[in-house]
Amino acid sequence: MLLYEFKQYHPNNSGESTLPRKETETRIYLDEETTDIIFYQYLFEGPKVLDINSVTIPIRQLANLSKMALTAYASIWINSYNTSEGK
């Protein structure tokens, strides 16, 4: 089952404005049989597919990773919040 899909556009670093820019398309699926989360990523240059990659993560590991990332993000946010601005 498709969970999420997004595209990212990358600037053309060659300076040639006539060359097509590169685009990354990411699709995230839930394998309903194994409950694994599968990330597929496609790299395009115009209509041409340059590369395809995939990563499979068990849903429990993804949950643990998400928890660690949110904890780290919250810690960074709290540490950057300065409560002594009035001094």
Secondary structure, 3 states (H helix, E strand, C coil): CEEEEEEEEECCCCCCCCCCCEEEEEEEEECCCCCEEEEEEEEEECCEEEEEEEEEEEHHHHHHHHHHHHHHHHHHHHHHCCCCCCC
